[in-house]
Amino acid sequence: MRLPRRRRVVLGLVGLLLTAGCTGESAYYGTGPDSAVYMPERLTPPPPGTTAREAFVSRWERAAMACAEAAPGPGGADAPLGVVPRAPPGGGAALPLSSGDRVRLSLPEGEDLEGLYVIGLDGALTVPLVGAIPAAGRPLAEVNAALAKALVDKGLFRRAFAQPTLTITARGPARVNVSGAVFQPGTVEINARAPEDLAGQDTVISGDASGGRRVSAALRAAAGVRPDADLSRVELRRGPRAWTLDLRGLMTGTSGAAGADIALTDGDTVHVPEKGCFQPDLARPSAVTTPGIRVYMSNLTEPASSNAQSAIGKDQSNLPYGTRFLQALVAANCVGGIPATNASRHAVLISTNPVTQRSEVIQRPIETLVRDTDRDTFNPVLLPGDALACYDSDVTTLRDIAKGFVDVLSPLALAGLLAR
């Protein structure tokens, strides 16, 4: 028997409401069978109280201990990449000059030529009456000798009286290539300084103690090293020469570690090898990692209908590096409330695997993260640019469906439907 048209419409609306919240979650979440898992915490755990659960925890513990630190091997200052040098390249006057460096010229019997000079974009030191002297990429002593020769060649001084003295007063910015296990590989500029800072350096007779030209500064400018970085074999290349630096001490605060954090010059290349496993100890603020991360949050759930109502602002979405998923959910106001309506809520984490550059989406029951003693095995550390979203509980979903029934079957809505 064919139902009247108005009944078919009403029943169709009821069916849509009943199925609106019943879509299976498992089909939409996960890393996928062909996506390499970046950290064991992203693996979906089996239900509590099962034998598979014990195997999962055991596998997670083995993965967490898989990163045995390799001892550095011997080598020389000009050793090939992969070998730790006996002496890393020096800083100070031994560090090659680069564009933007400021030097002071002192010249007996040549006061008209004395003063402050800046190495130009063409890499030259230009002195009146003398002309341009190639300086970028050359040690200060070599440029000083070239200037003394030019003073004689130009007929401005006799050889015995051409005694210029160049001293560095301020190091300029340097462009360094950073690759490997960092979050944002590419060419970075380090030691960019404000004009007022440089003005203060003009009163300095010689020397610049700025730490903005060191390896650690270049790694931070590349958004920091990833948790799979091998800090025992960081590779530095300067022209034809290469060194391998052990920067593990910058994470642990080991005495003498600052000696490996050497100064860089324009055109240097820094490469951070991958270790092949996730190291939780590297997921925290340090001299070579980012101090904080930006995370995108969404909590468009009851009782909040917008992120503003959920009190999600700049302070909540900017988190210290090392923050875990559950901590971020607390910051997004996804945890707590009335147990009867909020206990069954779940959240998803959307992340880009920095190794494969593939998107990974995982789903976690919020209450399980709160109550499970094994939470650390499936509570991942957040990475820069991660996004998380909170979903309603089943009770809240049913409550919204009930509200939908009221809206559809209310006298006014029904009268409008029957009038058509």
Secondary structure as UniProt FT lines:
FT   HELIX           5..19
FT   TURN            20..21
FT   TURN            26..28
FT   TURN            33..34
FT   HELIX           40..42
FT   TURN            48..49
FT   HELIX           51..64
FT   TURN            77..78
FT   TURN            81..82
FT   HELIX           92..94
FT   TURN            99..100
FT   STRAND          102..106
FT   TURN            108..109
FT   HELIX           111..113
FT   STRAND          115..118
FT   TURN            121..122
FT   STRAND          124..127
FT   TURN            128..130
FT   STRAND          131..134
FT   TURN            136..137
FT   HELIX           140..153
FT   TURN            154..155
FT   HELIX           159..161
FT   STRAND          165..170
FT   STRAND          174..180
FT   STRAND          186..190
FT   HELIX           195..201
FT   TURN            202..203
FT   TURN            212..213
FT   HELIX           215..221
FT   TURN            222..223
FT   TURN            227..228
FT   HELIX           231..233
FT   STRAND          234..238
FT   TURN            239..240
FT   STRAND          241..245
FT   HELIX           249..252
FT   TURN            255..256
FT   HELIX           257..260
FT   TURN            266..267
FT   STRAND          269..272
FT   HELIX           280..282
FT   STRAND          292..294
FT   STRAND          296..298
FT   TURN            302..303
FT   TURN            307..311
FT   HELIX           314..317
FT   STRAND          318..320
FT   TURN            321..322
FT   HELIX           325..331
FT   TURN            332..333
FT   HELIX           339..342
FT   TURN            343..344
FT   STRAND          346..352
FT   TURN            354..356
FT   STRAND          359..365
FT   HELIX           366..371
FT   TURN            373..374
FT   HELIX           375..377
FT   TURN            384..385
FT   STRAND          387..391
FT   HELIX           394..409
FT   HELIX           411..418
//
